[in-house]
Amino acid sequence: MKPAQLTLLFVGLMGLPGFANEVRLTDEIHVLVWNERQPQQQQAYPQFLGEAISKHLRQQAGLKVRARHLDDPEQGLTQEDLNWADVLIWWGHVRQGEIKPDFAKTEIISRVKRGELHLIALHSAHWSTPFVEAMNERTRIDTLKKYPEDRAEIQFVDPPGRFPPAHGSLLTPNAYVLKTSPNRLRIRVDLPNCCFPDYRPDGAPSKIEVLLPTHPIAKGLGESFPVQHTEMYNEPFHVPEPDAVIFKETWTKGEWFRAGMLWNIGEGQVFYFRPGHETFPVYLQQEPLRVLENAVRFLAKPEE
């Protein structure tokens, strides 16, 4: 087919329903910023936290941004928005359970596995349904690599609810393996709790150390930077082993946390960035916003 004919065919196809959602016409990165929204956010973010993040990202070259929240139609997660997005940034806290696991698995994690969407979970979104289901899926992938189904009977067990683990408790995810015959295993896998034993919402400052200075998500951040006011989380964090730990966060009282973690899940990726709390202006500070911009660009175009 000649170039002129290809051009006419392409222009014609653009008019078909859904075609524009399937074909990237420019190099723009589409970012969907999802925010649970709660009144407490307005102590630090008069227009809510998600809008503060969206405002910053809209000012960066090559990014197109949509802001949605839990009280929007379809909980701010329409098929059109999810099909449009390359990267989904998620903030949740006290209303985590309103997003159902079946929806997250079908509409968000399935897209991540196909490489159509990448997820950034912020701070208290460690217990958000999309992040939990992403960690569950990574656990299943890791388990099946180690114990193929043709020689193992595997039972995946959910945590009893959203409860912080105690210090010294069994670290999840965890596989308990029984050998029922020479060639057959029975395995119980406790899925990750996606939490940690300690937190302290006192607004004390933290220090972010850059562990992987050459990683694209750490671009322009130097060796370390402070977070002026934040909530403390303390390890161990009950999640699958990350593919990369980019940042480490410490506090003067001795607590520490893997503050920037990256997982491959199928063809897509999930990045967790820890600093936050809705009553502290973390996402009005230059460095955390730079992390988000870097992460969006890397997840959408990791080869660049």
C-alpha positions as CSV (number, residue, x, y, z in Angstrom):
1,M,0.0,0.0,0.0
2,K,1.3,3.4,-0.9
3,P,2.0,6.1,1.8
4,A,-0.8,8.3,0.6
5,Q,-3.2,5.3,0.8
6,L,-2.0,4.5,4.4
7,T,-2.6,8.1,5.4
8,L,-6.2,8.0,4.1
9,L,-6.8,4.6,5.9
10,F,-5.4,6.0,9.2
11,V,-7.5,9.1,9.0
12,G,-10.6,7.0,8.3
13,L,-9.9,4.7,11.2
14,M,-9.6,7.6,13.6
15,G,-13.3,8.2,13.2
16,L,-14.2,4.7,14.4
17,P,-15.5,4.4,18.0
18,G,-12.6,3.6,20.4
19,F,-9.9,3.9,17.9
20,A,-8.4,7.0,19.5
21,N,-8.1,5.1,22.8
22,E,-6.2,2.3,21.1
23,V,-3.6,4.3,19.1
24,R,-1.1,6.7,20.6
25,L,-1.1,9.7,18.3
26,T,1.6,11.7,20.1
27,D,4.4,11.1,22.6
28,E,2.3,12.5,25.4
29,I,2.1,10.5,28.6
30,H,-1.4,10.3,30.1
31,V,-1.6,10.4,33.9
32,L,-4.7,9.7,35.9
33,V,-4.4,11.1,39.4
34,W,-6.9,9.4,41.7
35,N,-7.6,10.8,45.2
36,E,-10.0,9.4,47.8
37,R,-10.5,13.0,49.1
38,Q,-11.3,13.7,52.7
39,P,-11.8,17.0,54.5
40,Q,-8.6,16.6,56.6
41,Q,-6.6,17.1,53.4
42,Q,-7.6,20.7,53.2
43,Q,-5.4,21.5,56.3
44,A,-2.4,21.3,53.9
45,Y,-4.0,21.3,50.5
46,P,-6.9,23.8,50.1
47,Q,-8.0,22.2,46.8
48,F,-7.2,18.7,48.0
49,L,-4.1,16.6,47.7
50,G,-4.8,15.1,44.3
51,E,-5.3,18.6,42.8
52,A,-1.9,19.7,44.1
53,I,-0.2,16.8,42.5
54,S,-2.2,17.2,39.2
55,K,-1.4,21.0,39.1
56,H,2.4,20.3,39.3
57,L,2.3,17.5,36.7
58,R,0.2,19.6,34.3
59,Q,3.1,22.1,34.3
60,Q,5.6,19.5,33.0
61,A,6.3,19.1,29.3
62,G,4.8,16.1,27.6
63,L,2.3,15.1,30.4
64,K,-1.5,15.2,30.1
65,V,-3.3,14.9,33.4
66,R,-6.8,14.0,34.6
67,A,-7.8,14.3,38.3
68,R,-10.5,12.1,39.6
69,H,-11.8,11.2,43.1
70,L,-13.9,8.6,44.9
71,D,-17.1,10.6,44.8
72,D,-17.0,11.1,41.0
73,P,-19.3,8.9,38.8
74,E,-18.1,5.3,38.8
75,Q,-15.9,6.2,41.7
76,G,-13.7,8.1,39.4
77,L,-12.6,5.0,37.5
78,T,-14.5,4.9,34.3
79,Q,-13.5,2.6,31.5
80,E,-12.7,5.6,29.3
81,D,-10.3,7.1,31.9
82,L,-8.6,3.7,32.5
83,N,-8.2,3.1,28.8
84,W,-6.8,6.6,28.3
85,A,-4.3,6.5,31.1
86,D,-0.7,5.3,30.9
87,V,0.0,5.8,34.6
88,L,-2.4,5.8,37.5
89,I,-1.3,7.7,40.7
90,W,-3.3,6.6,43.7
91,W,-4.0,8.2,47.1
92,G,-6.2,6.5,49.6
93,H,-6.5,6.4,53.4
94,V,-9.7,5.9,55.4
95,R,-12.1,4.7,52.6
96,Q,-9.8,2.0,51.1
97,G,-12.5,-0.7,51.3
98,E,-14.9,1.1,49.0
99,I,-12.9,-0.1,46.0
100,K,-13.7,-3.8,45.6
101,P,-11.1,-6.4,45.0
102,D,-12.9,-7.8,41.9
103,F,-12.9,-4.4,40.3
104,A,-9.3,-3.8,41.0
105,K,-8.2,-7.1,39.7
106,T,-10.3,-6.9,36.5
107,E,-10.0,-3.3,35.6
108,I,-6.7,-2.1,37.0
109,I,-4.3,-5.1,37.7
110,S,-5.3,-6.8,34.4
111,R,-4.2,-3.7,32.6
112,V,-1.0,-3.6,34.6
113,K,-0.2,-7.2,33.7
114,R,-0.7,-6.4,30.0
115,G,1.6,-3.4,30.2
116,E,-1.3,-1.0,29.3
117,L,-1.2,0.8,32.7
118,H,1.3,1.3,35.5
119,L,0.5,2.1,39.1
120,I,2.0,4.6,41.6
121,A,0.8,4.1,45.1
122,L,1.5,6.9,47.6
123,H,1.9,6.7,51.4
124,S,-1.3,5.3,53.0
125,A,-2.3,3.7,49.7
126,H,-0.2,0.8,50.9
127,W,-3.6,-0.6,52.0
128,S,-5.5,0.6,48.9
129,T,-7.3,-2.2,47.0
130,P,-5.3,-1.7,43.8
131,F,-1.9,-1.9,45.6
132,V,-3.0,-4.9,47.7
133,E,-4.2,-6.7,44.6
134,A,-1.0,-5.8,42.8
135,M,1.1,-7.3,45.7
136,N,-1.2,-10.4,45.7
137,E,-0.7,-10.9,42.0
138,R,3.1,-10.5,42.3
139,T,3.0,-13.1,45.1
140,R,1.1,-15.5,42.9
141,I,3.6,-15.0,40.1
142,D,6.6,-15.6,42.4
143,T,5.0,-18.7,43.9
144,L,4.2,-20.3,40.6
145,K,7.7,-19.7,39.3
146,K,9.1,-21.5,42.4
147,Y,6.4,-24.2,42.6
148,P,4.9,-25.1,39.3
149,E,1.2,-26.2,39.5
150,D,1.9,-29.6,37.9
151,R,3.7,-30.7,41.1
152,A,2.1,-28.6,43.8
153,E,-1.4,-27.9,45.2
154,I,-1.4,-24.3,46.3
155,Q,-3.8,-22.5,48.6
156,F,-3.5,-18.7,48.7
157,V,-4.8,-17.2,52.0
158,D,-5.9,-13.6,52.5
159,P,-5.0,-11.7,55.7
160,P,-7.9,-11.5,58.2
161,G,-8.4,-7.8,57.3
162,R,-6.6,-4.5,57.4
163,F,-4.8,-4.9,60.7
164,P,-1.2,-3.8,61.4
165,P,1.2,-6.8,62.1
166,A,2.9,-7.1,65.4
167,H,6.7,-7.0,65.7
168,G,8.1,-10.5,65.4
169,S,5.0,-11.8,63.5
170,L,5.5,-14.0,60.5
171,L,6.6,-11.9,57.6
172,T,4.2,-12.1,54.7
173,P,4.0,-13.2,52.0
174,N,5.0,-16.6,53.3
175,A,4.9,-20.1,51.9
176,Y,4.4,-23.1,54.2
177,V,5.3,-26.2,52.3
178,L,4.3,-29.8,53.0
179,K,5.6,-32.8,51.0
180,T,2.8,-35.2,50.5
181,S,4.6,-37.6,48.2
182,P,8.0,-37.7,46.5
183,N,6.8,-35.6,43.6
184,R,3.9,-33.6,45.1
185,L,3.8,-30.6,47.4
186,R,0.9,-29.0,49.3
187,I,1.6,-25.3,49.9
188,R,-0.2,-22.7,52.0
189,V,0.7,-19.1,50.9
190,D,-0.2,-16.3,53.3
191,L,-0.7,-13.3,51.0
192,P,1.0,-10.0,52.0
193,N,-0.5,-7.9,54.8
194,C,0.8,-4.8,53.0
195,C,1.4,-3.0,56.3
196,F,4.0,-2.6,59.0
197,P,4.1,-2.6,62.8
198,D,4.7,1.1,63.7
199,Y,3.5,4.5,62.6
200,R,3.7,7.9,64.2
201,P,1.7,10.8,62.6
202,D,3.6,13.6,64.5
203,G,4.9,15.5,61.5
204,A,8.6,14.9,62.4
205,P,11.0,15.4,59.6
206,S,12.6,12.5,57.7
207,K,15.7,12.0,55.5
208,I,15.4,10.3,52.1
209,E,18.6,8.6,51.0
210,V,19.0,7.8,47.3
211,L,20.1,4.2,47.1
212,L,20.1,3.9,43.3
213,P,21.4,7.3,42.1
214,T,21.6,6.2,38.5
215,H,18.0,5.0,38.4
216,P,15.7,7.3,36.3
217,I,13.3,7.8,39.2
218,A,16.1,9.3,41.2
219,K,17.2,11.8,38.5
220,G,18.1,15.2,39.8
221,L,17.7,14.4,43.5
222,G,21.4,14.1,44.6
223,E,22.5,11.8,47.4
224,S,19.6,12.7,49.8
225,F,16.9,15.2,50.6
226,P,14.8,16.0,53.7
227,V,11.0,15.8,54.0
228,Q,10.1,18.6,56.3
229,H,7.0,17.2,57.9
230,T,5.7,13.7,57.4
231,E,4.2,10.6,59.1
232,M,6.6,7.9,60.2
233,Y,6.3,4.2,59.0
234,N,8.7,1.6,60.4
235,E,9.9,-1.6,58.8
236,P,9.3,-4.5,58.3
237,F,6.9,-3.8,55.4
238,H,4.9,-6.9,54.6
239,V,5.2,-7.0,50.8
240,P,6.9,-9.2,48.2
241,E,10.6,-8.6,47.6
242,P,10.9,-5.6,45.3
243,D,12.8,-5.6,42.0
244,A,14.4,-2.3,43.0
245,V,14.6,-0.3,46.2
246,I,15.4,3.2,45.1
247,F,15.0,5.2,48.3
248,K,15.5,4.6,52.1
249,E,13.8,6.9,54.6
250,T,15.1,7.4,58.2
251,W,14.1,9.3,61.3
252,T,16.1,10.6,64.2
253,K,14.5,8.2,66.6
254,G,15.9,5.3,64.7
255,E,13.0,4.1,62.5
256,W,13.6,3.4,58.8
257,F,11.6,2.4,55.7
258,R,12.1,1.4,52.1
259,A,10.6,4.6,50.8
260,G,10.7,3.9,47.1
261,M,10.1,0.4,45.8
262,L,9.5,-1.0,42.3
263,W,7.9,-4.3,41.2
264,N,7.4,-5.8,37.8
265,I,4.0,-7.4,37.4
266,G,3.6,-9.1,34.1
267,E,4.3,-6.5,31.4
268,G,3.6,-3.6,33.8
269,Q,5.2,-2.0,36.8
270,V,4.1,-0.8,40.3
271,F,6.0,1.9,42.2
272,Y,5.3,2.6,45.9
273,F,6.5,6.0,47.3
274,R,6.1,6.3,51.1
275,P,6.4,10.0,52.2
276,G,3.1,11.6,53.0
277,H,0.0,12.1,55.3
278,E,-2.8,14.3,54.1
279,T,-2.3,16.9,56.9
280,F,1.4,17.6,56.0
281,P,2.4,19.5,52.8
282,V,4.7,16.8,51.5
283,Y,3.4,17.2,47.9
284,L,4.0,20.9,47.9
285,Q,7.7,20.2,48.4
286,Q,9.9,20.2,45.3
287,E,11.7,16.8,45.8
288,P,8.7,14.5,46.3
289,L,7.0,16.1,43.3
290,R,10.2,15.5,41.3
291,V,10.0,11.8,42.3
292,L,6.5,11.6,41.0
293,E,7.4,13.3,37.7
294,N,10.4,11.0,37.3
295,A,8.3,7.9,38.1
296,V,5.6,8.8,35.7
297,R,8.1,9.2,32.8
298,F,10.0,6.0,33.7
299,L,6.9,3.8,34.1
300,A,5.4,5.1,30.8
301,K,8.6,4.9,28.8
302,P,11.2,2.8,30.7
303,E,13.5,2.4,27.7
304,E,14.2,6.2,27.6
